[in-house]
Amino acid sequence: MKVNEARFKEVIDTIEVPDSIREFTNNIPQLYKEGNLSAGNDSGKVKPISRTKRKWFLPGAAAIAAACILGSGFISPTVANVLQRVPFLEMVYDEGISPFYGFSDASHENMTTKINETVQDNGVRMTLNEAVYDGIRLGLSYTIEVDKDLESIGTRLVGKDLGVSFTFNEKKPENWGYNWESRKVGPNTFVAVQSIPYVKQFGEKDLNVSIHFTSLGEENNEGKIIKGDWVFKHIPIKKLDTKLIEPNKIVTTENITLQIAKIQISPLTTQITFDQSRSKAKKYSIVVKDDKGNQLEMKNTTRSANPLETPVYETEFKTIDHDTTFLDVKVINDKNKDETAEIRIPVK
């Protein structure tokens, strides 16, 4: 984090800004304080998505930079250009705003597709900054400027209208959902990340994405809904390389029979597909460790949308190191912690 902060400060010190913004910085001590993360989970025909809600704050240089650039609501072409070449969003992701693990890593390693396309309607200016797609999920980052005093911003449900719709490769998704998290960085400016996990149905290839927002506003405040049309058309997004392993190994205890059907590894995440159709016990814990004994951080689990289908779960973990040779998968019966089993899966 300190490296990012230094990089940001190095560039921000070279920016020429209006006197009004220089004067604004005198109030920075009052502005630099911990804030609450605005989080929401909006969905259409949605499968469950595990969520976390965090508190966070921007560290020294980032808070000052955010105040200088965004505090007054002024974004000049010069500053907009700077935002494209400094790791501002990178730091925001590092601080936990992104529900999409690996977005920060992608930004560090230049794995994202840079977009920087802006649309405007009804006093709201939206910029789609960048995207990252690894065949498992799609992450999108936005900067949103509004001409109203809002404390948070998210897509809003108006009647049966979810507030946003998508097409992927010219097709509308049948089963889909998304996570949305935003952070207020100025009186009328927000950064947001949208994470969409159900993109596998469109095949293992690059995406062409169109996004149509129709309502935005504060969470849980019907009086602050902004209706409009904010449309991003035919955005090409490159798919990162992934590795697919199909071990079809079974780990079993007295009451648990768990088939490890697939392991998909990308630079951003590791997803393991489990089939528990033959299990008596339905409540169990899964622990996955790499070849160095490090436990992989679990971040999300979804299951097949149709309850009549085989109960297949896709569990995402933080990505593994590129030189990892195997994973140890351990299952534990939640009702009887002594009932465990473990299996080793080669991933090289």
FENBEL-V302408 format. One line per field, one symbol per residue. phi: phi as a letter, one per 20 degrees, with the letter a starting at -180 (. if undefined). A space follows every 50 residues. Layout:
# FENBEL-V302408
phi: ???
This chain:
# FENBEL-V302408
phi: .ffffffffgeffefecfgffgffffeggfeebfcefecbcdbefdefcf ccccdabefhffffffffedgenecegffgffgfddeffgfffgeofefe gnffgfffeleeefdlddcbalnddddefbbbbcndbddcdcdcdcdded ebbbfdecmeefobcccclmcefedbabdccccfdagbccdbcdcceddf fdnebfdddcccecbcrfflbffcddercccddlefcfeffcddcdfled dccfdccceeebcddcfdbcddedddfdeffddbdccccefdnefffeca cccgfefefgfdddddcffeffefdbcddcdcffebffecbbbddfcd
